[in-house]
Amino acid sequence: MAKKLRAIGVVLSVIGIIALVASGIAFYRTQQGMNALQKFSEAQNVVLSYDDDGNLTDRGTTEGADAIMEMLEDEWGYPVLNGELDANDPVVNTASEYMFQMATIVHHVREGTQTVVLTEDVEYNGETFAAGTYEFDVDGRYWTDFDRQHPIEGPARSQAWSGTVHGLVGELGVGVVTHTSIQVGYAMAGMLGAMGLMGLLTGFALTALGKEPKESKEPETVLETETILETEPMDRVLVDA
């Protein structure tokens, strides 16, 4: 039984060491990813705006930021973490910051107006649109909400939801996924570390329990005493004789 305990202890200790090494590697690689995300945002100068009280602002007002946050949380259903919004670190490098920046772009596209110029009269569904300049209110429309065949809406859609807008939204979406993956990486590193430590401690404990107990030896004085006790009567007999 003792040998089995020692064997199990050694195996658990080895597994624990391997898990701790894997945890260290996972943490190191995850930290590298976080640093790269930070550097990338710094190089692009992608930052959020805050007032002196640490409140988010958009174009100088907190009301604008509140409207964006309302769209982000209520319409999009994204769970914003306030801890990821730091006025002392305005560089966009967390999932909540990426999502807020994305929502800012989308908000201004949907709330903006587009100028459409017709160079000639156009008839559409029985209605004639004379040549001239038109101001089209996007009015909260997403890309799929436009009538692309309409002589005004069609061009307005391409202008509002331009390739630049789609590219920025896509890039920010990658940032959200990247930061979320980094958080998962930290969690995995912590889990591996905890499992490795537990395996290592359990292995040491089983190895200690599996050690053979040392055999106890009786004191030699006891034997001498017994010898004396056994021979003492004979000595007395000889003296008496």
C-alpha contacts under 8 A as a table, 3 or more apart, distances in Angstrom:
res1	aa1	res2	aa2	distance
1	M	4	K	5.15
1	M	5	L	6.32
1	M	210	G	7.55
2	A	5	L	5.16
2	A	6	R	6.28
2	A	209	L	7.32
2	A	210	G	4.13
2	A	211	K	6.34
2	A	212	E	6.75
3	K	6	R	5.08
3	K	7	A	6.16
3	K	210	G	6.11
3	K	211	K	7.82
4	K	7	A	5.05
4	K	8	I	6.15
4	K	210	G	7.46
5	L	8	I	5.19
5	L	9	G	6.02
5	L	206	L	5.61
5	L	207	T	6.28
5	L	209	L	7.08
5	L	210	G	5.03
6	R	9	G	4.99
6	R	10	V	6.17
6	R	206	L	6.09
6	R	207	T	4.35
6	R	208	A	7.48
6	R	209	L	7.55
6	R	210	G	4.91
6	R	211	K	7.23
7	A	10	V	5.20
7	A	11	V	6.31
7	A	207	T	7.47
8	I	11	V	5.13
8	I	12	L	6.16
8	I	203	G	7.05
8	I	206	L	7.12
8	I	207	T	7.68
9	G	12	L	5.19
9	G	13	S	6.06
9	G	202	T	6.93
9	G	203	G	3.76
9	G	204	F	6.07
9	G	205	A	7.13
9	G	206	L	4.77
9	G	207	T	4.80
10	V	13	S	5.06
10	V	14	V	6.23
10	V	203	G	5.89
10	V	204	F	7.56
10	V	207	T	6.68
11	V	14	V	5.21
11	V	15	I	6.23
11	V	203	G	7.13
12	L	15	I	5.04
12	L	16	G	5.99
12	L	199	G	5.29
12	L	200	L	6.24
12	L	202	T	6.95
12	L	203	G	4.77
13	S	16	G	4.99
13	S	17	I	6.22
13	S	199	G	5.89
13	S	200	L	4.34
13	S	201	L	7.33
13	S	202	T	7.39
13	S	203	G	4.57
13	S	204	F	6.62
14	V	17	I	5.16
14	V	18	I	6.26
14	V	200	L	7.34
15	I	18	I	5.12
15	I	19	A	6.15
15	I	196	G	6.96
15	I	199	G	6.65
15	I	200	L	7.45
16	G	19	A	5.09
16	G	20	L	6.15
16	G	195	M	6.88
16	G	196	G	3.78
16	G	197	L	5.99
16	G	198	M	7.04
16	G	199	G	4.48
16	G	200	L	4.56
17	I	20	L	5.11
17	I	21	V	6.24
17	I	196	G	6.08
17	I	197	L	7.82
17	I	200	L	6.56
18	I	21	V	5.17
18	I	22	A	6.16
18	I	196	G	7.13
19	A	22	A	5.01
19	A	23	S	6.01
19	A	192	L	5.61
19	A	193	G	6.43
19	A	195	M	6.82
19	A	196	G	4.56
20	L	23	S	4.94
20	L	24	G	6.27
20	L	192	L	6.51
20	L	193	G	5.06
20	L	195	M	7.88
20	L	196	G	4.86
20	L	197	L	6.87
21	V	24	G	5.15
21	V	25	I	6.32
22	A	25	I	5.13
22	A	26	A	6.06
22	A	189	A	7.69
22	A	192	L	7.03
22	A	193	G	7.97
23	S	26	A	5.10
23	S	27	F	6.10
23	S	188	M	7.63
23	S	189	A	4.55
23	S	190	G	6.81
23	S	191	M	7.82
23	S	192	L	5.09
23	S	193	G	5.11
24	G	27	F	5.17
24	G	28	Y	6.10
24	G	189	A	6.99
24	G	193	G	7.62
25	I	28	Y	5.10
25	I	29	R	6.14
26	A	29	R	5.30
26	A	30	T	6.01
26	A	185	G	6.83
26	A	186	Y	7.59
26	A	188	M	7.56
26	A	189	A	5.37
27	F	30	T	5.09
27	F	31	Q	6.01
27	F	185	G	7.15
27	F	186	Y	6.10
27	F	189	A	5.37
27	F	190	G	8.00
28	Y	31	Q	5.14
28	Y	32	Q	6.29
29	R	32	Q	5.03
29	R	33	G	6.42
30	T	33	G	5.07
30	T	34	M	6.36
30	T	182	I	5.87
30	T	185	G	5.82
30	T	186	Y	6.55
31	Q	34	M	5.02
31	Q	35	N	6.19
32	Q	35	N	5.11
32	Q	36	A	6.20
33	G	36	A	5.08
33	G	37	L	6.21
33	G	182	I	6.98
34	M	37	L	5.08
34	M	38	Q	6.27
34	M	179	H	7.45
34	M	182	I	6.77
35	N	38	Q	5.07
35	N	39	K	6.17
36	A	39	K	5.06
36	A	40	F	6.01
37	L	40	F	5.19
37	L	41	S	6.36
37	L	93	N	6.19
37	L	175	G	7.82
37	L	179	H	7.89
38	Q	41	S	5.39
38	Q	42	E	6.19
38	Q	91	V	7.57
38	Q	92	V	7.79
38	Q	93	N	5.64
39	K	42	E	5.00
39	K	43	A	6.05
40	F	43	A	5.18
40	F	44	Q	6.38
41	S	44	Q	5.14
41	S	45	N	5.89
41	S	46	V	5.41
41	S	47	V	7.86
41	S	91	V	6.48
41	S	92	V	6.15
41	S	93	N	6.55
42	E	45	N	4.85
42	E	46	V	6.53
42	E	91	V	6.53
45	N	91	V	7.33
46	V	91	V	5.97
46	V	92	V	5.78
47	V	90	P	5.12
47	V	91	V	4.35
47	V	92	V	5.29
48	L	56	L	7.46
48	L	57	T	7.95
48	L	90	P	5.17
48	L	91	V	6.59
48	L	92	V	6.72
48	L	97	E	7.69
48	L	101	Q	7.42
49	S	56	L	5.89
49	S	57	T	5.39
49	S	58	D	6.69
49	S	60	G	7.97
49	S	87	A	7.91
49	S	90	P	6.94
50	Y	53	D	7.66
50	Y	54	G	5.43
50	Y	55	N	5.18
50	Y	56	L	4.43
50	Y	57	T	5.26
50	Y	87	A	6.03
50	Y	90	P	7.89
51	D	54	G	5.36
51	D	55	N	5.43
51	D	56	L	6.56
51	D	57	T	6.49
52	D	55	N	7.44
54	G	86	D	7.93
54	G	87	A	5.35
55	N	62	T	6.88
55	N	87	A	7.54
56	L	62	T	6.03
56	L	65	A	5.89
56	L	66	D	7.96
56	L	87	A	7.92
57	T	60	G	5.60
57	T	61	T	4.97
57	T	62	T	4.36
57	T	63	E	7.36
57	T	64	G	6.53
57	T	65	A	4.90
57	T	66	D	7.97
58	D	61	T	5.41
58	D	62	T	6.37
58	D	63	E	7.69
58	D	64	G	5.09
58	D	65	A	4.90
59	R	64	G	7.14
61	T	64	G	5.58
61	T	65	A	6.91
62	T	65	A	5.04
62	T	66	D	6.08
63	E	66	D	4.99
63	E	67	A	6.29
64	G	67	A	5.23
64	G	68	I	6.44
65	A	68	I	5.09
65	A	69	M	6.10
66	D	69	M	5.00
66	D	70	E	6.03
67	A	70	E	5.08
67	A	71	M	6.37
68	I	71	M	5.18
68	I	72	L	6.16
68	I	100	F	7.37
68	I	103	A	6.19
68	I	104	T	5.99
68	I	107	H	6.40
69	M	72	L	4.92
69	M	73	E	6.02
69	M	100	F	6.99
69	M	103	A	7.78
70	E	73	E	5.33
70	E	74	D	5.53
70	E	75	E	7.27
71	M	74	D	5.45
71	M	75	E	4.90
71	M	76	W	6.35
71	M	103	A	7.39
71	M	107	H	7.93
72	L	75	E	5.99
72	L	76	W	5.06
72	L	77	G	6.44
72	L	78	Y	5.95
72	L	99	M	7.59
72	L	100	F	6.97
72	L	103	A	6.14
73	E	76	W	5.76
73	E	77	G	4.70
73	E	78	Y	4.92
73	E	79	P	6.29
73	E	80	V	6.92
74	D	77	G	5.15
74	D	78	Y	7.58
80	V	96	S	5.40
81	L	84	E	5.54
81	L	85	L	7.27
81	L	96	S	6.23
82	N	85	L	5.29
82	N	86	D	7.93
82	N	96	S	7.99
83	G	86	D	6.84
84	E	94	T	6.05
84	E	95	A	7.54
84	E	96	S	6.04
84	E	97	E	6.84
85	L	90	P	7.63
85	L	94	T	7.98
85	L	96	S	6.97
85	L	97	E	6.28
86	D	89	D	5.21
86	D	90	P	6.13
87	A	90	P	5.45
92	V	97	E	5.32
92	V	98	Y	6.01
92	V	101	Q	7.91
93	N	97	E	6.55
93	N	98	Y	6.78
93	N	175	G	7.52
93	N	179	H	7.38
94	T	97	E	5.23
94	T	98	Y	6.15
94	T	175	G	7.81
94	T	176	V	7.06
94	T	179	H	5.86
95	A	98	Y	5.12
95	A	99	M	6.12
95	A	175	G	6.94
95	A	176	V	4.46
95	A	177	V	7.43
95	A	179	H	5.62
95	A	180	T	6.44
96	S	99	M	5.11
96	S	100	F	6.10
96	S	176	V	7.58
97	E	100	F	5.07
97	E	101	Q	6.13
98	Y	101	Q	5.15
98	Y	102	M	6.14
98	Y	172	L	5.64
98	Y	173	G	7.28
98	Y	175	G	6.31
98	Y	176	V	5.76
99	M	102	M	4.97
99	M	103	A	6.03
99	M	172	L	7.15
99	M	173	G	7.41
99	M	176	V	6.71
100	F	103	A	4.96
100	F	104	T	6.07
101	Q	104	T	4.99
101	Q	105	I	6.53
101	Q	172	L	7.53
102	M	105	I	5.35
102	M	106	V	6.36
102	M	168	L	7.67
102	M	169	V	5.66
102	M	172	L	6.11
102	M	173	G	7.61
103	A	106	V	5.07
103	A	107	H	5.80
104	T	107	H	5.11
104	T	108	H	6.36
105	I	108	H	5.47
105	I	109	V	6.33
105	I	165	V	7.41
105	I	169	V	7.62
106	V	109	V	5.09
106	V	110	R	6.14
106	V	169	V	8.00
107	H	110	R	5.26
107	H	111	E	6.08
108	H	111	E	5.07
108	H	112	G	5.76
109	V	112	G	5.31
109	V	138	V	7.55
109	V	160	A	5.92
109	V	161	W	7.10
110	R	138	V	5.62
110	R	139	D	6.00
110	R	140	G	4.24
110	R	141	R	5.67
110	R	142	Y	6.87
110	R	160	A	7.91
111	E	137	D	7.70
111	E	138	V	6.29
111	E	139	D	5.81
111	E	140	G	5.80
112	G	137	D	6.46
112	G	138	V	5.91
112	G	139	D	7.39
112	G	160	A	7.89
113	T	135	E	6.51
113	T	136	F	5.41
113	T	137	D	4.42
113	T	138	V	5.56
113	T	160	A	7.89
114	Q	135	E	5.75
114	Q	136	F	5.10
114	Q	137	D	6.53
114	Q	138	V	7.21
114	Q	156	A	5.74
114	Q	159	Q	6.87
114	Q	160	A	6.65
115	T	133	T	6.84
115	T	134	Y	5.68
115	T	135	E	4.69
115	T	136	F	6.18
115	T	156	A	7.26
116	V	133	T	5.78
116	V	134	Y	5.12
116	V	135	E	6.38
116	V	136	F	7.11
116	V	152	I	6.42
116	V	155	P	6.67
116	V	156	A	6.39
117	V	131	A	7.44
117	V	132	G	5.66
117	V	133	T	4.43
117	V	134	Y	6.22
118	L	121	D	7.07
118	L	122	V	7.93
118	L	130	A	7.40
118	L	131	A	4.72
118	L	132	G	5.17
118	L	133	T	6.36
119	T	131	A	5.16
119	T	132	G	6.47
120	E	130	A	6.61
120	E	131	A	4.36
120	E	132	G	7.58
121	D	128	T	6.79
121	D	129	F	5.56
121	D	130	A	4.29
121	D	131	A	4.69
122	V	128	T	5.60
122	V	129	F	5.06
122	V	130	A	6.41
122	V	131	A	7.45
122	V	151	P	6.91
123	E	126	G	6.35
123	E	127	E	5.42
123	E	128	T	4.14
123	E	129	F	5.99
124	Y	127	E	5.22
124	Y	128	T	6.30
124	Y	129	F	7.73
124	Y	150	H	6.81
124	Y	151	P	7.25
129	F	151	P	7.74
134	Y	152	I	7.61
136	F	152	I	7.33
136	F	153	E	7.53
136	F	156	A	6.85
138	V	141	R	5.66
138	V	156	A	7.78
138	V	160	A	7.67
141	R	144	T	7.70
141	R	145	D	5.34
141	R	146	F	6.87
142	Y	145	D	5.29
142	Y	146	F	7.41
143	W	146	F	6.38
143	W	157	R	6.62
143	W	161	W	6.36
146	F	153	E	6.05
146	F	154	G	6.83
146	F	157	R	6.38
147	D	150	H	5.49
147	D	153	E	5.84
147	D	154	G	6.03
148	R	151	P	7.96
148	R	153	E	6.13
148	R	154	G	3.87
148	R	155	P	7.49
148	R	157	R	7.16
149	Q	153	E	7.48
149	Q	154	G	5.55
150	H	153	E	5.17
150	H	154	G	5.22
151	P	154	G	5.82
151	P	155	P	6.88
152	I	155	P	5.84
152	I	156	A	6.16
153	E	156	A	4.92
153	E	157	R	5.95
154	G	157	R	5.31
154	G	158	S	6.75
155	P	158	S	5.29
155	P	159	Q	6.28
156	A	159	Q	5.06
156	A	160	A	5.95
157	R	160	A	5.23
157	R	161	W	5.73
157	R	162	S	7.81
158	S	161	W	5.36
158	S	162	S	5.38
159	Q	162	S	5.31
161	W	164	T	7.93
161	W	165	V	5.86
161	W	166	H	6.73
162	S	165	V	5.23
162	S	166	H	6.40
163	G	166	H	5.11
163	G	167	G	5.96
164	T	167	G	5.01
164	T	168	L	6.14
165	V	168	L	5.21
165	V	169	V	6.14
166	H	169	V	5.17
166	H	170	G	6.03
167	G	170	G	5.08
167	G	171	E	6.07
168	L	171	E	5.03
168	L	172	L	6.08
169	V	172	L	5.18
169	V	173	G	6.07
170	G	173	G	4.98
170	G	174	V	6.34
171	E	174	V	5.14
171	E	175	G	6.46
172	L	175	G	4.90
172	L	176	V	6.38
173	G	176	V	5.06
173	G	177	V	6.39
174	V	177	V	5.17
174	V	178	T	5.98
175	G	178	T	4.99
175	G	179	H	6.10
176	V	179	H	5.38
176	V	180	T	6.16
177	V	180	T	5.08
177	V	181	S	6.07
178	T	181	S	5.09
178	T	182	I	6.20
179	H	182	I	4.91
179	H	183	Q	6.31
180	T	183	Q	5.12
180	T	184	V	6.39
181	S	184	V	4.99
181	S	185	G	6.13
182	I	185	G	4.85
182	I	186	Y	6.31
183	Q	186	Y	5.16
183	Q	187	A	6.31
184	V	187	A	5.00
184	V	188	M	6.13
185	G	188	M	5.08
185	G	189	A	6.13
186	Y	189	A	5.06
186	Y	190	G	6.19
187	A	190	G	5.12
187	A	191	M	6.13
188	M	191	M	5.00
188	M	192	L	6.07
189	A	192	L	5.21
189	A	193	G	6.10
190	G	193	G	5.03
190	G	194	A	6.18
191	M	194	A	5.17
191	M	195	M	6.18
192	L	195	M	5.11
192	L	196	G	5.97
193	G	196	G	5.08
193	G	197	L	6.12
194	A	197	L	5.23
194	A	198	M	6.11
195	M	198	M	5.12
195	M	199	G	6.03
196	G	199	G	5.10
196	G	200	L	6.04
197	L	200	L	5.09
197	L	201	L	6.15
198	M	201	L	5.30
198	M	202	T	6.02
199	G	202	T	5.15
199	G	203	G	5.93
200	L	203	G	5.09
200	L	204	F	6.25
201	L	204	F	5.17
201	L	205	A	6.20
202	T	205	A	5.08
202	T	206	L	6.21
203	G	206	L	5.24
203	G	207	T	6.09
204	F	207	T	5.10
204	F	208	A	6.19
205	A	208	A	5.18
205	A	209	L	6.27
206	L	209	L	5.02
206	L	210	G	6.10
207	T	210	G	5.14
207	T	211	K	6.75
208	A	211	K	5.66
218	E	222	V	7.45
219	P	222	V	5.76
219	P	223	L	7.45
220	E	223	L	5.29
220	E	224	E	6.48
221	T	224	E	5.00
221	T	225	T	6.07
222	V	225	T	5.09
222	V	226	E	6.15
223	L	226	E	5.06
223	L	227	T	6.15
224	E	227	T	5.00
224	E	228	I	6.17
225	T	228	I	5.06
225	T	229	L	6.10
226	E	229	L	5.01
226	E	230	E	6.12
227	T	230	E	5.07
227	T	231	T	6.19
228	I	231	T	5.24
228	I	232	E	5.71
229	L	232	E	5.36
229	L	233	P	7.64
230	E	233	P	6.97
231	T	234	M	5.46
231	T	235	D	6.58
232	E	235	D	5.27
232	E	236	R	6.53
233	P	236	R	5.21
233	P	237	V	6.37
234	M	237	V	5.05
234	M	238	L	6.45
235	D	238	L	5.23
235	D	239	V	6.35
236	R	239	V	5.12
236	R	240	D	6.16
237	V	240	D	5.19
237	V	241	A	6.20
238	L	241	A	5.07
